[in-house]
Amino acid sequence: MRVNITARHFKAPNNLKEFAEKKVQKLKRYYDGIIVCDILLDHEKLTQIADISIKVYGQNLKAVEKTEDIFKSIELSVDKLERQLKKYKEKLRHHKHDKGEMTETEPPVEQE
């Protein structure tokens, strides 16, 4: 998984970048088909914003959190993405399961 971190309106310290990357790497535990992860960190006055989007096969998942602490925003965004990934993975499993249940139908019996 490729991780891109962007900080707007401030210079992100290395410990913040490492924290964000470590939290996002934990998402691989739920689904290992994550292609790209984009982390956008921003702050507006007293609000710290973490906008995390991940790209999986055929879908983009996104979570945005606004709190007073950037670390808390990152954690909450990752929690949202975790739930989205579980739901996405369940849909994939269910969809494949439905396709595999093709049963042959018997032709109707004609009565004379």
Biopython code that builds the backbone (N, CA, C, O; Angstrom):
import numpy as np
from Bio.PDB.StructureBuilder import StructureBuilder

atoms = [
    (1, "MET", "N", (0.853, -1.175, 0.000)),
    (1, "MET", "CA", (0.000, 0.000, 0.000)),
    (1, "MET", "C", (0.898, 1.236, 0.000)),
    (1, "MET", "O", (1.848, 1.342, 0.775)),
    (2, "ARG", "N", (0.569, 2.147, -0.879)),
    (2, "ARG", "CA", (1.306, 3.411, -0.960)),
    (2, "ARG", "C", (0.567, 4.460, -0.139)),
    (2, "ARG", "O", (-0.646, 4.620, -0.272)),
    (3, "VAL", "N", (1.302, 5.172, 0.709)),
    (3, "VAL", "CA", (0.705, 6.180, 1.582)),
    (3, "VAL", "C", (1.231, 7.556, 1.201)),
    (3, "VAL", "O", (2.442, 7.772, 1.149)),
    (4, "ASN", "N", (0.310, 8.493, 0.932)),
    (4, "ASN", "CA", (0.670, 9.878, 0.624)),
    (4, "ASN", "C", (0.127, 10.769, 1.741)),
    (4, "ASN", "O", (-1.066, 10.741, 2.046)),
    (5, "ILE", "N", (1.008, 11.553, 2.343)),
    (5, "ILE", "CA", (0.599, 12.446, 3.427)),
    (5, "ILE", "C", (0.794, 13.885, 2.982)),
    (5, "ILE", "O", (1.876, 14.267, 2.536)),
    (6, "THR", "N", (-0.270, 14.686, 3.108)),
    (6, "THR", "CA", (-0.220, 16.096, 2.751)),
    (6, "THR", "C", (-0.713, 16.916, 3.930)),
    (6, "THR", "O", (-1.749, 16.612, 4.521)),
    (7, "ALA", "N", (0.035, 17.954, 4.269)),
    (7, "ALA", "CA", (-0.378, 18.862, 5.342)),
    (7, "ALA", "C", (-0.659, 20.222, 4.730)),
    (7, "ALA", "O", (0.181, 20.778, 4.023)),
    (8, "ARG", "N", (-1.834, 20.755, 5.002)),
    (8, "ARG", "CA", (-2.203, 22.074, 4.496)),
    (8, "ARG", "C", (-2.157, 23.078, 5.631)),
    (8, "ARG", "O", (-2.553, 22.782, 6.758)),
    (9, "HIS", "N", (-1.680, 24.246, 5.326)),
    (9, "HIS", "CA", (-1.630, 25.383, 6.243)),
    (9, "HIS", "C", (-0.712, 25.187, 7.438)),
    (9, "HIS", "O", (-0.720, 26.007, 8.357)),
    (10, "PHE", "N", (0.075, 24.124, 7.450)),
    (10, "PHE", "CA", (1.072, 23.946, 8.504)),
    (10, "PHE", "C", (2.097, 22.914, 8.060)),
    (10, "PHE", "O", (1.861, 22.154, 7.121)),
    (11, "LYS", "N", (3.218, 22.895, 8.729)),
    (11, "LYS", "CA", (4.280, 21.934, 8.451)),
    (11, "LYS", "C", (4.108, 20.772, 9.438)),
    (11, "LYS", "O", (4.234, 20.957, 10.648)),
    (12, "ALA", "N", (3.824, 19.590, 8.920)),
    (12, "ALA", "CA", (3.588, 18.427, 9.777)),
    (12, "ALA", "C", (4.911, 17.897, 10.318)),
    (12, "ALA", "O", (5.828, 17.616, 9.547)),
    (13, "PRO", "N", (5.016, 17.759, 11.641)),
    (13, "PRO", "CA", (6.231, 17.178, 12.214)),
    (13, "PRO", "C", (6.335, 15.690, 11.887)),
    (13, "PRO", "O", (5.337, 15.043, 11.569)),
    (14, "ASN", "N", (7.538, 15.164, 11.969)),
    (14, "ASN", "CA", (7.760, 13.756, 11.620)),
    (14, "ASN", "C", (6.968, 12.804, 12.506)),
    (14, "ASN", "O", (6.484, 11.776, 12.031)),
    (15, "ASN", "N", (6.828, 13.137, 13.802)),
    (15, "ASN", "CA", (6.095, 12.216, 14.672)),
    (15, "ASN", "C", (4.620, 12.131, 14.277)),
    (15, "ASN", "O", (4.002, 11.079, 14.444)),
    (16, "LEU", "N", (4.053, 13.207, 13.762)),
    (16, "LEU", "CA", (2.670, 13.192, 13.289)),
    (16, "LEU", "C", (2.543, 12.337, 12.027)),
    (16, "LEU", "O", (1.593, 11.567, 11.889)),
    (17, "LYS", "N", (3.483, 12.471, 11.125)),
    (17, "LYS", "CA", (3.474, 11.660, 9.903)),
    (17, "LYS", "C", (3.612, 10.175, 10.234)),
    (17, "LYS", "O", (2.902, 9.338, 9.676)),
    (18, "GLU", "N", (4.528, 9.857, 11.145)),
    (18, "GLU", "CA", (4.731, 8.462, 11.541)),
    (18, "GLU", "C", (3.480, 7.896, 12.211)),
    (18, "GLU", "O", (3.088, 6.757, 11.953)),
    (19, "PHE", "N", (2.861, 8.698, 13.069)),
    (19, "PHE", "CA", (1.637, 8.277, 13.752)),
    (19, "PHE", "C", (0.542, 7.963, 12.737)),
    (19, "PHE", "O", (-0.105, 6.920, 12.818)),
    (20, "ALA", "N", (0.338, 8.867, 11.786)),
    (20, "ALA", "CA", (-0.706, 8.686, 10.771)),
    (20, "ALA", "C", (-0.426, 7.447, 9.919)),
    (20, "ALA", "O", (-1.335, 6.665, 9.637)),
    (21, "GLU", "N", (0.805, 7.273, 9.517)),
    (21, "GLU", "CA", (1.143, 6.131, 8.680)),
    (21, "GLU", "C", (0.984, 4.812, 9.444)),
    (21, "GLU", "O", (0.518, 3.819, 8.885)),
    (22, "LYS", "N", (1.370, 4.810, 10.715)),
    (22, "LYS", "CA", (1.237, 3.608, 11.534)),
    (22, "LYS", "C", (-0.230, 3.220, 11.702)),
    (22, "LYS", "O", (-0.581, 2.044, 11.613)),
    (23, "LYS", "N", (-1.086, 4.219, 11.947)),
    (23, "LYS", "CA", (-2.516, 3.956, 12.107)),
    (23, "LYS", "C", (-3.134, 3.417, 10.813)),
    (23, "LYS", "O", (-3.962, 2.507, 10.849)),
    (24, "VAL", "N", (-2.733, 3.974, 9.689)),
    (24, "VAL", "CA", (-3.299, 3.556, 8.407)),
    (24, "VAL", "C", (-2.813, 2.148, 8.035)),
    (24, "VAL", "O", (-3.559, 1.378, 7.430)),
    (25, "GLN", "N", (-1.584, 1.813, 8.388)),
    (25, "GLN", "CA", (-1.060, 0.482, 8.083)),
    (25, "GLN", "C", (-1.872, -0.607, 8.769)),
    (25, "GLN", "O", (-1.917, -1.740, 8.290)),
    (26, "LYS", "N", (-2.517, -0.276, 9.890)),
    (26, "LYS", "CA", (-3.332, -1.258, 10.600)),
    (26, "LYS", "C", (-4.573, -1.653, 9.801)),
    (26, "LYS", "O", (-5.175, -2.694, 10.064)),
    (27, "LEU", "N", (-4.955, -0.828, 8.832)),
    (27, "LEU", "CA", (-6.119, -1.160, 8.007)),
    (27, "LEU", "C", (-5.873, -2.386, 7.136)),
    (27, "LEU", "O", (-6.820, -3.047, 6.710)),
    (28, "LYS", "N", (-4.611, -2.690, 6.871)),
    (28, "LYS", "CA", (-4.286, -3.870, 6.068)),
    (28, "LYS", "C", (-4.725, -5.148, 6.770)),
    (28, "LYS", "O", (-4.887, -6.189, 6.133)),
    (29, "ARG", "N", (-4.915, -5.068, 8.065)),
    (29, "ARG", "CA", (-5.369, -6.221, 8.842)),
    (29, "ARG", "C", (-6.785, -6.632, 8.400)),
    (29, "ARG", "O", (-7.135, -7.810, 8.452)),
    (30, "TYR", "N", (-7.584, -5.665, 7.970)),
    (30, "TYR", "CA", (-8.970, -5.941, 7.609)),
    (30, "TYR", "C", (-9.144, -6.255, 6.128)),
    (30, "TYR", "O", (-10.028, -7.023, 5.747)),
    (31, "TYR", "N", (-8.297, -5.657, 5.299)),
    (31, "TYR", "CA", (-8.375, -5.919, 3.866)),
    (31, "TYR", "C", (-7.018, -5.596, 3.262)),
    (31, "TYR", "O", (-6.544, -4.463, 3.353)),
    (32, "ASP", "N", (-6.398, -6.587, 2.650)),
    (32, "ASP", "CA", (-5.042, -6.379, 2.142)),
    (32, "ASP", "C", (-5.007, -5.913, 0.689)),
    (32, "ASP", "O", (-3.930, -5.820, 0.101)),
    (33, "GLY", "N", (-6.154, -5.620, 0.107)),
    (33, "GLY", "CA", (-6.207, -5.159, -1.275)),
    (33, "GLY", "C", (-6.218, -3.648, -1.408)),
    (33, "GLY", "O", (-6.667, -3.122, -2.427)),
    (34, "ILE", "N", (-5.731, -2.941, -0.399)),
    (34, "ILE", "CA", (-5.689, -1.479, -0.460)),
    (34, "ILE", "C", (-4.542, -1.072, -1.382)),
    (34, "ILE", "O", (-3.406, -1.513, -1.206)),
    (35, "ILE", "N", (-4.846, -0.235, -2.359)),
    (35, "ILE", "CA", (-3.851, 0.171, -3.347)),
    (35, "ILE", "C", (-3.136, 1.443, -2.899)),
    (35, "ILE", "O", (-1.910, 1.465, -2.784)),
    (36, "VAL", "N", (-3.901, 2.496, -2.648)),
    (36, "VAL", "CA", (-3.330, 3.804, -2.300)),
    (36, "VAL", "C", (-4.101, 4.383, -1.122)),
    (36, "VAL", "O", (-5.315, 4.215, -1.008)),
    (37, "CYS", "N", (-3.371, 5.066, -0.251)),
    (37, "CYS", "CA", (-3.998, 5.773, 0.866)),
    (37, "CYS", "C", (-3.513, 7.221, 0.837)),
    (37, "CYS", "O", (-2.310, 7.480, 0.871)),
    (38, "ASP", "N", (-4.443, 8.150, 0.775)),
    (38, "ASP", "CA", (-4.121, 9.579, 0.792)),
    (38, "ASP", "C", (-4.593, 10.171, 2.112)),
    (38, "ASP", "O", (-5.766, 10.072, 2.470)),
    (39, "ILE", "N", (-3.653, 10.793, 2.832)),
    (39, "ILE", "CA", (-3.972, 11.421, 4.109)),
    (39, "ILE", "C", (-3.791, 12.921, 3.941)),
    (39, "ILE", "O", (-2.712, 13.386, 3.573)),
    (40, "LEU", "N", (-4.846, 13.671, 4.211)),
    (40, "LEU", "CA", (-4.809, 15.118, 4.118)),
    (40, "LEU", "C", (-5.045, 15.689, 5.512)),
    (40, "LEU", "O", (-6.112, 15.493, 6.094)),
    (41, "LEU", "N", (-4.074, 16.379, 6.035)),
    (41, "LEU", "CA", (-4.179, 16.985, 7.364)),
    (41, "LEU", "C", (-4.301, 18.487, 7.190)),
    (41, "LEU", "O", (-3.562, 19.092, 6.412)),
    (42, "ASP", "N", (-5.230, 19.085, 7.911)),
    (42, "ASP", "CA", (-5.493, 20.514, 7.768)),
    (42, "ASP", "C", (-5.927, 21.069, 9.110)),
    (42, "ASP", "O", (-6.390, 20.331, 9.980)),
    (43, "HIS", "N", (-5.778, 22.354, 9.268)),
    (43, "HIS", "CA", (-6.340, 22.987, 10.455)),
    (43, "HIS", "C", (-6.906, 24.346, 10.085)),
    (43, "HIS", "O", (-6.321, 25.102, 9.310)),
    (44, "GLU", "N", (-8.070, 24.631, 10.669)),
    (44, "GLU", "CA", (-8.753, 25.904, 10.477)),
    (44, "GLU", "C", (-9.045, 26.464, 11.862)),
    (44, "GLU", "O", (-9.872, 25.917, 12.592)),
    (45, "LYS", "N", (-8.403, 27.501, 12.209)),
    (45, "LYS", "CA", (-8.532, 28.117, 13.532)),
    (45, "LYS", "C", (-8.303, 27.077, 14.619)),
    (45, "LYS", "O", (-7.166, 26.642, 14.807)),
    (46, "LEU", "N", (-9.333, 26.665, 15.336)),
    (46, "LEU", "CA", (-9.163, 25.703, 16.426)),
    (46, "LEU", "C", (-9.518, 24.272, 16.029)),
    (46, "LEU", "O", (-9.410, 23.358, 16.847)),
    (47, "THR", "N", (-9.934, 24.073, 14.804)),
    (47, "THR", "CA", (-10.366, 22.753, 14.346)),
    (47, "THR", "C", (-9.243, 22.065, 13.571)),
    (47, "THR", "O", (-8.657, 22.638, 12.652)),
    (48, "GLN", "N", (-8.961, 20.829, 13.963)),
    (48, "GLN", "CA", (-7.971, 20.002, 13.273)),
    (48, "GLN", "C", (-8.717, 18.973, 12.424)),
    (48, "GLN", "O", (-9.602, 18.277, 12.921)),
    (49, "ILE", "N", (-8.362, 18.882, 11.165)),
    (49, "ILE", "CA", (-9.100, 18.035, 10.227)),
    (49, "ILE", "C", (-8.188, 16.942, 9.685)),
    (49, "ILE", "O", (-7.067, 17.203, 9.250)),
    (50, "ALA", "N", (-8.698, 15.707, 9.722)),
    (50, "ALA", "CA", (-8.012, 14.576, 9.097)),
    (50, "ALA", "C", (-8.952, 14.006, 8.035)),
    (50, "ALA", "O", (-10.053, 13.549, 8.343)),
    (51, "ASP", "N", (-8.504, 14.041, 6.797)),
    (51, "ASP", "CA", (-9.274, 13.545, 5.663)),
    (51, "ASP", "C", (-8.469, 12.395, 5.059)),
    (51, "ASP", "O", (-7.427, 12.616, 4.444)),
    (52, "ILE", "N", (-8.954, 11.179, 5.236)),
    (52, "ILE", "CA", (-8.230, 9.997, 4.760)),
    (52, "ILE", "C", (-9.086, 9.296, 3.713)),
    (52, "ILE", "O", (-10.257, 8.996, 3.947)),
    (53, "SER", "N", (-8.487, 9.042, 2.564)),
    (53, "SER", "CA", (-9.196, 8.296, 1.522)),
    (53, "SER", "C", (-8.304, 7.140, 1.076)),
    (53, "SER", "O", (-7.090, 7.283, 0.929)),
    (54, "ILE", "N", (-8.939, 5.999, 0.866)),
    (54, "ILE", "CA", (-8.199, 4.834, 0.394)),
    (54, "ILE", "C", (-8.859, 4.319, -0.871)),
    (54, "ILE", "O", (-10.073, 4.412, -1.056)),
    (55, "LYS", "N", (-8.024, 3.776, -1.727)),
    (55, "LYS", "CA", (-8.519, 3.223, -2.975)),
    (55, "LYS", "C", (-8.330, 1.714, -2.929)),
    (55, "LYS", "O", (-7.221, 1.207, -2.760)),
    (56, "VAL", "N", (-9.441, 1.018, -3.083)),
    (56, "VAL", "CA", (-9.407, -0.433, -3.199)),
    (56, "VAL", "C", (-9.935, -0.769, -4.585)),
    (56, "VAL", "O", (-10.402, 0.112, -5.306)),
    (57, "TYR", "N", (-9.864, -2.014, -4.950)),
    (57, "TYR", "CA", (-10.266, -2.419, -6.285)),
    (57, "TYR", "C", (-11.707, -1.994, -6.575)),
    (57, "TYR", "O", (-12.649, -2.508, -5.973)),
    (58, "GLY", "N", (-11.862, -1.060, -7.497)),
    (58, "GLY", "CA", (-13.178, -0.646, -7.949)),
    (58, "GLY", "C", (-13.926, 0.298, -7.027)),
    (58, "GLY", "O", (-15.099, 0.577, -7.275)),
    (59, "GLN", "N", (-13.300, 0.801, -5.975)),
    (59, "GLN", "CA", (-14.019, 1.625, -5.016)),
    (59, "GLN", "C", (-13.062, 2.587, -4.311)),
    (59, "GLN", "O", (-11.890, 2.275, -4.101)),
    (60, "ASN", "N", (-13.581, 3.753, -3.953)),
    (60, "ASN", "CA", (-12.859, 4.703, -3.110)),
    (60, "ASN", "C", (-13.606, 4.848, -1.804)),
    (60, "ASN", "O", (-14.814, 5.084, -1.801)),
    (61, "LEU", "N", (-12.898, 4.709, -0.691)),
    (61, "LEU", "CA", (-13.490, 4.879, 0.626)),
    (61, "LEU", "C", (-12.879, 6.117, 1.262)),
    (61, "LEU", "O", (-11.678, 6.357, 1.135)),
    (62, "LYS", "N", (-13.711, 6.911, 1.950)),
    (62, "LYS", "CA", (-13.231, 8.180, 2.480)),
    (62, "LYS", "C", (-13.826, 8.438, 3.849)),
    (62, "LYS", "O", (-14.983, 8.113, 4.114)),
    (63, "ALA", "N", (-13.005, 9.036, 4.726)),
    (63, "ALA", "CA", (-13.472, 9.413, 6.057)),
    (63, "ALA", "C", (-12.871, 10.766, 6.412)),
    (63, "ALA", "O", (-11.681, 11.003, 6.203)),
    (64, "VAL", "N", (-13.704, 11.650, 6.950)),
    (64, "VAL", "CA", (-13.258, 12.979, 7.371)),
    (64, "VAL", "C", (-13.680, 13.180, 8.822)),
    (64, "VAL", "O", (-14.828, 12.928, 9.187)),
    (65, "GLU", "N", (-12.746, 13.634, 9.637)),
    (65, "GLU", "CA", (-13.049, 13.923, 11.039)),
    (65, "GLU", "C", (-12.503, 15.294, 11.402)),
    (65, "GLU", "O", (-11.416, 15.681, 10.973)),
    (66, "LYS", "N", (-13.275, 16.021, 12.201)),
    (66, "LYS", "CA", (-12.872, 17.344, 12.671)),
    (66, "LYS", "C", (-12.968, 17.356, 14.190)),
    (66, "LYS", "O", (-14.051, 17.195, 14.754)),
    (67, "THR", "N", (-11.833, 17.547, 14.846)),
    (67, "THR", "CA", (-11.805, 17.666, 16.302)),
    (67, "THR", "C", (-10.809, 18.757, 16.676)),
    (67, "THR", "O", (-10.258, 19.436, 15.810)),
    (68, "GLU", "N", (-10.591, 18.913, 17.954)),
    (68, "GLU", "CA", (-9.629, 19.913, 18.432)),
    (68, "GLU", "C", (-8.206, 19.375, 18.468)),
    (68, "GLU", "O", (-7.257, 20.146, 18.613)),
    (69, "ASP", "N", (-8.043, 18.045, 18.337)),
    (69, "ASP", "CA", (-6.729, 17.417, 18.383)),
    (69, "ASP", "C", (-6.518, 16.620, 17.095)),
    (69, "ASP", "O", (-7.356, 15.793, 16.735)),
    (70, "ILE", "N", (-5.413, 16.862, 16.405)),
    (70, "ILE", "CA", (-5.152, 16.205, 15.124)),
    (70, "ILE", "C", (-4.979, 14.703, 15.287)),
    (70, "ILE", "O", (-5.384, 13.935, 14.414)),
    (71, "PHE", "N", (-4.381, 14.276, 16.395)),
    (71, "PHE", "CA", (-4.181, 12.849, 16.632)),
    (71, "PHE", "C", (-5.531, 12.136, 16.816)),
    (71, "PHE", "O", (-5.729, 11.025, 16.322)),
    (72, "LYS", "N", (-6.432, 12.777, 17.516)),
    (72, "LYS", "CA", (-7.768, 12.217, 17.706)),
    (72, "LYS", "C", (-8.520, 12.171, 16.375)),
    (72, "LYS", "O", (-9.244, 11.213, 16.104)),
    (73, "SER", "N", (-8.353, 13.190, 15.555)),
    (73, "SER", "CA", (-8.995, 13.214, 14.233)),
    (73, "SER", "C", (-8.522, 12.046, 13.382)),
    (73, "SER", "O", (-9.319, 11.406, 12.696)),
    (74, "ILE", "N", (-7.230, 11.770, 13.428)),
    (74, "ILE", "CA", (-6.666, 10.661, 12.650)),
    (74, "ILE", "C", (-7.242, 9.340, 13.147)),
    (74, "ILE", "O", (-7.664, 8.503, 12.349)),
    (75, "GLU", "N", (-7.259, 9.153, 14.466)),
    (75, "GLU", "CA", (-7.774, 7.899, 15.022)),
    (75, "GLU", "C", (-9.242, 7.681, 14.650)),
    (75, "GLU", "O", (-9.629, 6.575, 14.274)),
    (76, "LEU", "N", (-10.053, 8.723, 14.753)),
    (76, "LEU", "CA", (-11.473, 8.592, 14.429)),
    (76, "LEU", "C", (-11.687, 8.312, 12.937)),
    (76, "LEU", "O", (-12.576, 7.543, 12.571)),
    (77, "SER", "N", (-10.884, 8.928, 12.089)),
    (77, "SER", "CA", (-10.984, 8.678, 10.644)),
    (77, "SER", "C", (-10.620, 7.237, 10.318)),
    (77, "SER", "O", (-11.274, 6.591, 9.500)),
    (78, "VAL", "N", (-9.573, 6.741, 10.965)),
    (78, "VAL", "CA", (-9.162, 5.353, 10.729)),
    (78, "VAL", "C", (-10.250, 4.398, 11.219)),
    (78, "VAL", "O", (-10.504, 3.376, 10.583)),
    (79, "ASP", "N", (-10.888, 4.715, 12.331)),
    (79, "ASP", "CA", (-11.988, 3.881, 12.831)),
    (79, "ASP", "C", (-13.135, 3.828, 11.822)),
    (79, "ASP", "O", (-13.713, 2.766, 11.587)),
    (80, "LYS", "N", (-13.460, 4.974, 11.230)),
    (80, "LYS", "CA", (-14.515, 5.014, 10.215)),
    (80, "LYS", "C", (-14.137, 4.148, 9.013)),
    (80, "LYS", "O", (-14.955, 3.384, 8.499)),
    (81, "LEU", "N", (-12.890, 4.281, 8.577)),
    (81, "LEU", "CA", (-12.447, 3.499, 7.426)),
    (81, "LEU", "C", (-12.436, 2.009, 7.736)),
    (81, "LEU", "O", (-12.707, 1.183, 6.865)),
    (82, "GLU", "N", (-12.125, 1.676, 8.964)),
    (82, "GLU", "CA", (-12.147, 0.276, 9.381)),
    (82, "GLU", "C", (-13.552, -0.312, 9.199)),
    (82, "GLU", "O", (-13.707, -1.409, 8.663)),
    (83, "ARG", "N", (-14.561, 0.420, 9.644)),
    (83, "ARG", "CA", (-15.935, -0.040, 9.485)),
    (83, "ARG", "C", (-16.313, -0.133, 8.001)),
    (83, "ARG", "O", (-16.981, -1.078, 7.584)),
    (84, "GLN", "N", (-15.881, 0.850, 7.214)),
    (84, "GLN", "CA", (-16.194, 0.832, 5.785)),
    (84, "GLN", "C", (-15.532, -0.360, 5.089)),
    (84, "GLN", "O", (-16.130, -0.992, 4.218)),
    (85, "LEU", "N", (-14.288, -0.660, 5.483)),
    (85, "LEU", "CA", (-13.579, -1.790, 4.880)),
    (85, "LEU", "C", (-14.254, -3.112, 5.233)),
    (85, "LEU", "O", (-14.375, -3.995, 4.384)),
    (86, "LYS", "N", (-14.686, -3.247, 6.466)),
    (86, "LYS", "CA", (-15.379, -4.478, 6.869)),
    (86, "LYS", "C", (-16.650, -4.659, 6.055)),
    (86, "LYS", "O", (-16.955, -5.763, 5.604)),
    (87, "LYS", "N", (-17.392, -3.566, 5.867)),
    (87, "LYS", "CA", (-18.630, -3.627, 5.095)),
    (87, "LYS", "C", (-18.335, -3.959, 3.626)),
    (87, "LYS", "O", (-19.037, -4.766, 3.017)),
    (88, "TYR", "N", (-17.297, -3.337, 3.063)),
    (88, "TYR", "CA", (-16.905, -3.587, 1.682)),
    (88, "TYR", "C", (-16.508, -5.051, 1.503)),
    (88, "TYR", "O", (-16.910, -5.698, 0.536)),
    (89, "LYS", "N", (-15.720, -5.562, 2.437)),
    (89, "LYS", "CA", (-15.258, -6.946, 2.348)),
    (89, "LYS", "C", (-16.430, -7.915, 2.466)),
    (89, "LYS", "O", (-16.466, -8.929, 1.770)),
    (90, "GLU", "N", (-17.376, -7.617, 3.329)),
    (90, "GLU", "CA", (-18.558, -8.459, 3.491)),
    (90, "GLU", "C", (-19.388, -8.466, 2.212)),
    (90, "GLU", "O", (-19.917, -9.506, 1.820)),
    (91, "LYS", "N", (-19.505, -7.306, 1.559)),
    (91, "LYS", "CA", (-20.236, -7.246, 0.295)),
    (91, "LYS", "C", (-19.549, -8.110, -0.759)),
    (91, "LYS", "O", (-20.214, -8.809, -1.525)),
    (92, "LEU", "N", (-18.220, -8.061, -0.798)),
    (92, "LEU", "CA", (-17.484, -8.882, -1.763)),
    (92, "LEU", "C", (-17.728, -10.362, -1.498)),
    (92, "LEU", "O", (-17.989, -11.130, -2.423)),
    (93, "ARG", "N", (-17.646, -10.752, -0.250)),
    (93, "ARG", "CA", (-17.864, -12.156, 0.103)),
    (93, "ARG", "C", (-19.276, -12.587, -0.261)),
    (93, "ARG", "O", (-19.469, -13.645, -0.859)),
    (94, "HIS", "N", (-20.247, -11.785, 0.092)),
    (94, "HIS", "CA", (-21.637, -12.128, -0.163)),
    (94, "HIS", "C", (-21.913, -12.188, -1.660)),
    (94, "HIS", "O", (-22.634, -13.067, -2.133)),
    (95, "HIS", "N", (-21.341, -11.259, -2.392)),
    (95, "HIS", "CA", (-21.551, -11.217, -3.843)),
    (95, "HIS", "C", (-20.980, -12.465, -4.498)),
    (95, "HIS", "O", (-21.633, -13.070, -5.348)),
    (96, "LYS", "N", (-19.771, -12.859, -4.113)),
    (96, "LYS", "CA", (-19.170, -14.059, -4.683)),
    (96, "LYS", "C", (-19.970, -15.289, -4.291)),
    (96, "LYS", "O", (-20.116, -16.220, -5.083)),
    (97, "HIS", "N", (-20.484, -15.293, -3.075)),
    (97, "HIS", "CA", (-21.252, -16.431, -2.585)),
    (97, "HIS", "C", (-22.532, -16.593, -3.400)),
    (97, "HIS", "O", (-22.921, -17.715, -3.725)),
    (98, "ASP", "N", (-23.181, -15.494, -3.729)),
    (98, "ASP", "CA", (-24.407, -15.559, -4.518)),
    (98, "ASP", "C", (-24.142, -16.098, -5.917)),
    (98, "ASP", "O", (-24.953, -16.854, -6.452)),
    (99, "LYS", "N", (-23.029, -15.723, -6.509)),
    (99, "LYS", "CA", (-22.713, -16.193, -7.856)),
    (99, "LYS", "C", (-22.456, -17.697, -7.858)),
    (99, "LYS", "O", (-22.796, -18.384, -8.821)),
    (100, "GLY", "N", (-21.865, -18.202, -6.799)),
    (100, "GLY", "CA", (-21.515, -19.615, -6.745)),
    (100, "GLY", "C", (-22.697, -20.523, -6.468)),
    (100, "GLY", "O", (-22.544, -21.742, -6.557)),
    (101, "GLU", "N", (-23.852, -20.004, -6.142)),
    (101, "GLU", "CA", (-24.995, -20.833, -5.803)),
    (101, "GLU", "C", (-25.895, -21.118, -6.996)),
    (101, "GLU", "O", (-27.090, -21.357, -6.822)),
    (102, "MET", "N", (-25.360, -21.096, -8.164)),
    (102, "MET", "CA", (-26.146, -21.405, -9.350)),
    (102, "MET", "C", (-26.551, -22.874, -9.294)),
    (102, "MET", "O", (-25.686, -23.745, -9.214)),
    (103, "THR", "N", (-27.811, -23.155, -9.333)),
    (103, "THR", "CA", (-28.282, -24.535, -9.319)),
    (103, "THR", "C", (-28.983, -24.809, -10.635)),
    (103, "THR", "O", (-29.597, -23.937, -11.249)),
    (104, "GLU", "N", (-28.861, -26.044, -11.030)),
    (104, "GLU", "CA", (-29.512, -26.411, -12.275)),
    (104, "GLU", "C", (-30.991, -26.622, -12.002)),
    (104, "GLU", "O", (-31.379, -27.216, -10.996)),
    (105, "THR", "N", (-31.790, -26.133, -12.903)),
    (105, "THR", "CA", (-33.239, -26.335, -12.768)),
    (105, "THR", "C", (-33.644, -27.478, -13.669)),
    (105, "THR", "O", (-33.136, -27.623, -14.781)),
    (106, "GLU", "N", (-34.546, -28.271, -13.188)),
    (106, "GLU", "CA", (-35.019, -29.388, -13.980)),
    (106, "GLU", "C", (-36.079, -28.882, -14.954)),
    (106, "GLU", "O", (-36.889, -28.019, -14.617)),
    (107, "PRO", "N", (-36.060, -29.431, -16.157)),
    (107, "PRO", "CA", (-37.073, -28.997, -17.123)),
    (107, "PRO", "C", (-38.460, -29.468, -16.646)),
    (107, "PRO", "O", (-38.577, -30.505, -15.993)),
    (108, "PRO", "N", (-39.480, -28.714, -16.971)),
    (108, "PRO", "CA", (-40.822, -29.110, -16.525)),
    (108, "PRO", "C", (-41.242, -30.448, -17.172)),
    (108, "PRO", "O", (-40.945, -30.717, -18.336)),
    (109, "VAL", "N", (-41.913, -31.235, -16.410)),
    (109, "VAL", "CA", (-42.358, -32.548, -16.883)),
    (109, "VAL", "C", (-43.704, -32.379, -17.572)),
    (109, "VAL", "O", (-44.639, -31.813, -17.006)),
    (110, "GLU", "N", (-43.787, -32.876, -18.796)),
    (110, "GLU", "CA", (-45.033, -32.755, -19.557)),
    (110, "GLU", "C", (-45.927, -33.939, -19.241)),
    (110, "GLU", "O", (-45.457, -35.076, -19.214)),
    (111, "GLN", "N", (-47.177, -33.699, -19.007)),
    (111, "GLN", "CA", (-48.135, -34.754, -18.729)),
    (111, "GLN", "C", (-48.990, -34.978, -19.966)),
    (111, "GLN", "O", (-49.401, -34.035, -20.644)),
    (112, "GLU", "N", (-49.247, -36.257, -20.242)),
    (112, "GLU", "CA", (-50.056, -36.572, -21.423)),
    (112, "GLU", "C", (-51.427, -37.009, -21.058)),
    (112, "GLU", "O", (-52.234, -37.312, -21.938)),
]
sb = StructureBuilder()
sb.init_structure("model")
sb.init_model(0)
sb.init_chain("A")
sb.init_seg("    ")
for serial, (resi, resn, name, xyz) in enumerate(atoms, 1):
    if name == "N":
        sb.init_residue(resn, " ", resi, " ")
    sb.init_atom(name, np.array(xyz, "f"), 0.0, 1.0, " ", f" {name:<3s}", serial, name[0])
structure = sb.get_structure()
